Amino acid sequence: MYSKLKVLLLLAEFPFWRAARHLSYSAQLGVEDGLRATGVRCVTITSPWLPRALGLFRKHTFDQVWVVARLDVFDETSIGRIAELAPVRLAMLADSLEYSPEEYFLSPTLKSRRVEKRLEVMTHVLACDEKDVETIYERHGIPALWWPQAVPERFISDDVPSPTRDAAVFYGASYGLRREWLRHPDLKGILVHPRSPESGTIYPLLFNALHLPLTRPFHFLAPVRERAVTAYLSQLRRLRERSFAGWLKALQTGRAVVNLPHLVKTYAGRVVEGMAAGRPVISWEIPGRPQNKALFENEREILLFSTDDLSQLVSQLTRLLSDRHLSHQIVVNARKKLRYLHTSEIRARQILCWVINGRMPNYWS
């Protein structure tokens, strides 16, 4: 459908695994998967290669540039130059634009993410927080669309192994309310917080080694060779895919996957990824985000609990762990919804259709 379209895909990436592991495959290289499934001619560059790698494209013209995830990771020189590369520049925001004073206290680095300045060069914006869509248009006059997460179809499991833990699992950083709840005696025995699944594997070492040349001073002096970028991307994809497969297997160790409250006001990747792994998902109900809540039907495809109500989380966990029929039905229903509406391939088509034809996507039916 889009075989004549040429897209330059700029992906946020970190040179060290400690920071890089927080980037979801679904919202990073999964975007590349989706674009290529549409037939788009996609050229991918990650942020550690910028701005020098843009010199490879002096003789190239693109129809669109997609800048994916943390905009503050991209240097200002590169952001400024993309206007020369394509008439359409699309930013896919992975963070909310605004946070409360309490949230800034929990994560002071949020204040230093100079995102809105970088939006000035964009022609289209995808916001992960539905409330930011109107804000972006009012402040910048840029067409904006809400962007809920999706997962590549090939990672959606039908043949799911039995859990190895008789409890639900939560994988993620422990801070604020999360830390309090994970230590609470009412959750003991029904919710576990294991180490990151890549801990003890060789993948973090291989990832750091892959990026080590990009962190050396001489890297900034040597010319960029297209062959070197191609070889790097081949290894990066392999590492990211294997790490993601390990992540999904880790989610399968529990009887359910829990999504505890977090700073960004949209479902975290672990929601759709838990569903893809074949486990029922219990998530906090994000306040004031009705479109997000409507993505999955409560009690049918997901179980929800209020942000500040630990007893409700305990109740939902107890129900799910004791009722195998309920657990099975939620898994089946959620998997069907994923394949029908929330794959990376579907999401890429929806975004392209919106950018090119102005057609609003339907994420709900």
Secondary structure in CASP SS format (residue, H / E / C, confidence):
PFRMAT SS
TARGET T0000
AUTHOR 0000-0000-0000
METHOD secondary structure of the structure
MODEL  1
M C 1.00
Y C 1.00
S C 1.00
K C 1.00
L C 1.00
K E 1.00
V E 1.00
L E 1.00
L E 1.00
L E 1.00
L E 1.00
A C 1.00
E C 1.00
F C 1.00
P C 1.00
F C 1.00
W H 1.00
R H 1.00
A H 1.00
A H 1.00
R C 1.00
H C 1.00
L C 1.00
S C 1.00
Y C 1.00
S C 1.00
A C 1.00
Q C 1.00
L H 1.00
G H 1.00
V H 1.00
E H 1.00
D H 1.00
G H 1.00
L H 1.00
R H 1.00
A H 1.00
T C 1.00
G C 1.00
V C 1.00
R E 1.00
C E 1.00
V E 1.00
T E 1.00
I E 1.00
T E 1.00
S H 1.00
P H 1.00
W H 1.00
L C 1.00
P C 1.00
R H 1.00
A H 1.00
L H 1.00
G H 1.00
L H 1.00
F H 1.00
R C 1.00
K C 1.00
H C 1.00
T C 1.00
F C 1.00
D C 1.00
Q E 1.00
V E 1.00
W E 1.00
V E 1.00
V E 1.00
A C 1.00
R C 1.00
L H 1.00
D H 1.00
V H 1.00
F C 1.00
D C 1.00
E H 1.00
T H 1.00
S H 1.00
I H 1.00
G H 1.00
R H 1.00
I H 1.00
A H 1.00
E H 1.00
L C 1.00
A C 1.00
P C 1.00
V E 1.00
R E 1.00
L E 1.00
A E 1.00
M E 1.00
L E 1.00
A C 1.00
D C 1.00
S C 1.00
L C 1.00
E C 1.00
Y C 1.00
S C 1.00
P H 1.00
E H 1.00
E H 1.00
Y H 1.00
F H 1.00
L H 1.00
S C 1.00
P H 1.00
T H 1.00
L H 1.00
K H 1.00
S H 1.00
R C 1.00
R C 1.00
V C 1.00
E H 1.00
K H 1.00
R H 1.00
L H 1.00
E H 1.00
V H 1.00
M C 1.00
T C 1.00
H E 1.00
V E 1.00
L E 1.00
A E 1.00
C C 1.00
D C 1.00
E C 1.00
K C 1.00
D H 1.00
V H 1.00
E H 1.00
T H 1.00
I H 1.00
Y H 1.00
E H 1.00
R H 1.00
H H 1.00
G C 1.00
I C 1.00
P C 1.00
A E 1.00
L E 1.00
W E 1.00
W C 1.00
P C 1.00
Q C 1.00
A C 1.00
V E 1.00
P C 1.00
E H 1.00
R H 1.00
F H 1.00
I C 1.00
S C 1.00
D C 1.00
D C 1.00
V C 1.00
P C 1.00
S C 1.00
P C 1.00
T C 1.00
R C 1.00
D C 1.00
A C 1.00
A E 1.00
V E 1.00
F C 1.00
Y C 1.00
G C 1.00
A C 1.00
S C 1.00
Y C 1.00
G H 1.00
L H 1.00
R H 1.00
R H 1.00
E H 1.00
W H 1.00
L H 1.00
R C 1.00
H C 1.00
P H 1.00
D H 1.00
L H 1.00
K C 1.00
G C 1.00
I C 1.00
L E 1.00
V E 1.00
H C 1.00
P C 1.00
R C 1.00
S C 1.00
P C 1.00
E C 1.00
S C 1.00
G C 1.00
T C 1.00
I C 1.00
Y H 1.00
P H 1.00
L H 1.00
L H 1.00
F H 1.00
N H 1.00
A H 1.00
L H 1.00
H H 1.00
L H 1.00
P H 1.00
L H 1.00
T H 1.00
R C 1.00
P H 1.00
F H 1.00
H H 1.00
F H 1.00
L C 1.00
A C 1.00
P C 1.00
V C 1.00
R C 1.00
E H 1.00
R H 1.00
A H 1.00
V H 1.00
T H 1.00
A H 1.00
Y H 1.00
L H 1.00
S H 1.00
Q H 1.00
L H 1.00
R H 1.00
R H 1.00
L H 1.00
R H 1.00
E H 1.00
R H 1.00
S H 1.00
F H 1.00
A H 1.00
G H 1.00
W H 1.00
L H 1.00
K H 1.00
A H 1.00
L H 1.00
Q C 1.00
T C 1.00
G C 1.00
R C 1.00
A C 1.00
V E 1.00
V E 1.00
N E 1.00
L C 1.00
P C 1.00
H C 1.00
L C 1.00
V C 1.00
K C 1.00
T C 1.00
Y C 1.00
A C 1.00
G H 1.00
R H 1.00
V H 1.00
V H 1.00
E H 1.00
G H 1.00
M H 1.00
A H 1.00
A C 1.00
G C 1.00
R C 1.00
P C 1.00
V E 1.00
I E 1.00
S E 1.00
W E 1.00
E C 1.00
I C 1.00
P C 1.00
G C 1.00
R C 1.00
P H 1.00
Q H 1.00
N H 1.00
K H 1.00
A C 1.00
L C 1.00
F C 1.00
E C 1.00
N E 1.00
E C 1.00
R C 1.00
E C 1.00
I E 1.00
L E 1.00
L E 1.00
F E 1.00
S C 1.00
T C 1.00
D C 1.00
D C 1.00
L H 1.00
S H 1.00
Q H 1.00
L H 1.00
V H 1.00
S H 1.00
Q H 1.00
L H 1.00
T H 1.00
R H 1.00
L H 1.00
L H 1.00
S H 1.00
D C 1.00
R H 1.00
H H 1.00
L H 1.00
S H 1.00
H H 1.00
Q H 1.00
I H 1.00
V H 1.00
V H 1.00
N H 1.00
A H 1.00
R H 1.00
K H 1.00
K H 1.00
L H 1.00
R H 1.00
Y H 1.00
L H 1.00
H C 1.00
T E 1.00
S H 1.00
E H 1.00
I H 1.00
R H 1.00
A H 1.00
R H 1.00
Q H 1.00
I H 1.00
L H 1.00
C H 1.00
W H 1.00
V H 1.00
I H 1.00
N H 1.00
G C 1.00
R C 1.00
M C 1.00
P C 1.00
N C 1.00
Y C 1.00
W C 1.00
S C 1.00
END
